[in-house]
Amino acid sequence: DSGVTQTPKHLITATGQRVTLRCSPRSGDLSVYWYQQSLDQGLQFLIQYYNGEERAKGNILERFSAQQFPDLHSELNLSSLELGDSALYFCASSVEGNEQFFGPGTRLTVL
Amino acid sequence: AQKITQTQPGMFVQEKEAVTLDCTYDTSDQSYGLFWYKQPSSGEMIFLIYQGSYDEQNATEGRYSLNFQKARKSANLVISASQLGDSAMYFCAMRRPGNQFYFGTGTSLTVIP
């Protein structure tokens, strides 16, 4: 158990809908990272937050947004969902070092 | 352009033997970091090892070592004394300045008893 929690574990929704994925980092970790893992695109870095502020942005679509709250949990919002958004979404946290601890992931299925 | 290349889609190794998983990277940055992650069939991602571009010594973590050849832009993972529990997907990744992360397509390792 990495200490990072993600909810929900599975999510099934329809095209055009909006969903929110939630991540609670390990106690004391200020950085949260979001990744997408799909069969088509492989593993892709989406975005990083550090202590509530956006720190780095990767291949995140404009339909996607994220935020980190004062209690350091983070949410990834996916809107206008398309079939191609079906993927495993990981959250990871770190103190601000090189080792990232990954959550179990949220498997999103868009029908 | 692909920044991380893992050319071995699948590898087999006998239990207790050593295995090398290949990774090459492409960057013109002077400062970068290289990572290896393990993803068992259960799906979680597990950090294994890290090598900084300025580190002169190859990184080691228990049975894992990273064979860093900067001039060749390679960062191969060596697993010694393979165990059945090592069967998993292995991903090589790079962190570039600005905290941009890039992953390879992974290598599936199967340890044979």
Interface residues (C-beta under 8 A of the other chain):
Chain A: S2 Y33 Y35 G42 L43 Q44 F45 Q48 R55 A56 G58 L88 F90 A92 N98 E99 Q100 F101 F102 G103 P104 G105
Chain B: G33 F35 Y37 G43 E44 M45 I46 F47 Y50 G52 F91 A93 R95 G98 N99 Q100 F101 Y102 F103 G104 T105 G106
